[in-house]
Amino acid sequence: MAAPTRTRGIVRDAAYWRLCRTRHSRHTHASELLSKGAPIPAVAERLGHASPNVTLSIYSHALPADNLAMAKLWDDALVEVLEESRKEPAASGNRSRC
């Protein structure tokens, strides 16, 4: 009787690893799409998620380019503020600058 139990265990283990490979492929697919700039709502729909928020909460690690873009936007904004402040006339000595 040991053989059928062992066989069931092997079959169960094989099914588990097949499922893991499927999930890994799904995760890789979604991460790759998002890292290449695919819209989050489109990826959410493709994965069958209830909302883009679900996708974002799971795959936010795949969006490092967004963090770099955000940092560049902030940097550019600061540069503009500094350039504008240097253009102000020096004669307005008593003006408040915040």
WOFENJO-V547784 format. One record per pair of residues at least 6 apart in sequence whose ideal C-beta (glycine too) atoms are under 7 Angstrom apart, sorted by the first residue. I is the first residue (numbers start at 0). GAP is how many residues later the second one is. D is the distance in Angstrom with one decimal. If there is no record, write none. Layout:
BEGIN
I|GAP|D + I|GAP|D
END
This chain:
BEGIN
29|13|5.7 + 29|17|5.8 + 29|29|5.5 + 30|28|5.9 + 30|31|4.1 + 32|10|5.2 + 33|6|6.9 + 33|9|5.8 + 33|25|5.3 + 33|28|4.1 + 33|29|5.9 + 34|27|4.7 + 34|30|6.8 + 39|12|4.6 + 39|15|5.6 + 39|16|5.7 + 40|11|4.7 + 42|12|5.6 + 43|7|6.6 + 43|8|4.4 + 43|10|6.7 + 43|11|3.9 + 46|8|6.4 + 48|6|4.9
END
